[in-house]
Amino acid sequence: MPVTERDLFVVGTGIAGMSAAVYAAKRGLSVCQAGSTGEIVFSSGLFDVMGVHPVAEKKLWENPWEAMAAVAADMPDHPYAHVTREEVEKAYGELFDFLSEFGLEYRMVKDANSKVVTPIGTEKTTWAVPATMWAGVEAFKNNTPALLIDFEGLREFSAKQVATTLGDKWSNLKTMRIEFPDSASMKPILTGIMAQAMELKETREKLYSLIKPHLDGVEAVGVPAILGLYTPGEILEEMEKELGVKVFELPTLPASVPGMRLKSLFEGRISTLGVDLKLQHKVFSITPLNDGRYEVTFGVQAPTEKVVAKGVVLATGRFLGGGLFADRHHIVETVMNLPVSQPADREEWHRTDLLDPRGHKVSSAGVEVDSSFRPVDENGEVVHERVYAVGSLLAHQDWMRMKCGTGIAVASSLRAVEAFVAQQ
């Protein structure tokens, strides 16, 4: 089995893993990364800091940084208690610089959360929004006269449902259904296929001609997220020029085009930083060596490669990502069998009411860490000197209900990488 030496091995290729690899490579470290980017496809493309706290009260915060500070004060074991606002901003800044370099731009109000209309017409509180969605954020906020378009045969998005659910919240929103150009050959009609078609100038011109007759009194046009997979910024600019109004995308149900864009960009571009990316590879073992390094074996179906690394970042996610596994009695960490913070009895994992506003205790299970995001045992002792756990693998956070998943992912990844660099 061939053996390669690296400074850092990153396990996982979701947002946390990709961010960790970017941060490490930008700091001159040699990085090997293994995993599957399947989870990124399920991303809405929206990047949170903090939206809801306390969860039981469903309190929405306008200022994400005030929410983050409140969480750190109220929940001293929460991952945000280990980082500062400045570190979260720095982490996002470095990630956005990387995405922007390859054409994926983000917009936000620095000190405020924004409201994004969802594909079912509800409101999603978030912080950073793809630039292709930003005009929709502003149009919704200002009740701008707008036309929301959906397409014949597209089952995952209904403009009429969005408008009906929003009601008076966007009273100046009207809807229209049209046939997507050349959709007769699309079986089935899916946003990913439509986005690929939108990369063609001919398809876009046909779409513009269908929309132009319906723009009287309209200041903005919205469509489901279909403005290309690879050049959404260029397509947005062209479409606004052709129609003479602001244009925006709305998120769609997963797997979504914004998630596909992130997946495509990370997979195709992270190697430009020198990261040795092993897609669709599983890590089978990580063994501490006597010299303080770690031997990592990995492969597609069986161990076929070996890396000896000075440090390891575990960004393996929770149950969906495979970082945690639950049997009939316990929740276990799957790669290094690290200690997992969890309710003492399985009967405590879930509350009696499925929709209990407090959430379920199992949602906060995970790996406990120190301030450098190194896993610790039940006594608070560091388990491995240069192993770091980041992202949704971490304990004491319910990222789905709290709306803080990507913020935790990027902030913990940056802190872990910088802690590793400081140890060298």
Secondary structure, 3 states (H helix, E strand, C coil): CCEEEEEEEEECCCHHHHHHHHHHHHCCCCEEEEECCHHHHHCCCCECCCCECCHHHCCECCCHHHHHHHHHHHCCCCHHHHCCHHHHHHHHHHHHHHHHHCCCCEECECCECEEEECCCCCEEEECEEEHHHHHHHHHHHHCCCEEEEEECCCCCCCHHHHHHHHHHHHCCEEEEEECCCCHHHCCCCCHHHHHHHCCCHHHHHHHHHHHHHHCCCCCEEEEECCCCCCCHHHHHHHHHHHHCCEEEEECCCCCCHHHHHHHHHHHHHHHHHCCEEEECCEEEEEEECCCCCEEEEEECCCCCEEEEEEEEEECCCCCCCCCEEECCCCEEECCCCCCCECCCCHHHCCCCCCCCCCCCHHHHCEECECCCCCEECCCCCECCCCEEECHHHECCCCHHHHCCHHHHHHHHHHHHHHHHHHHC
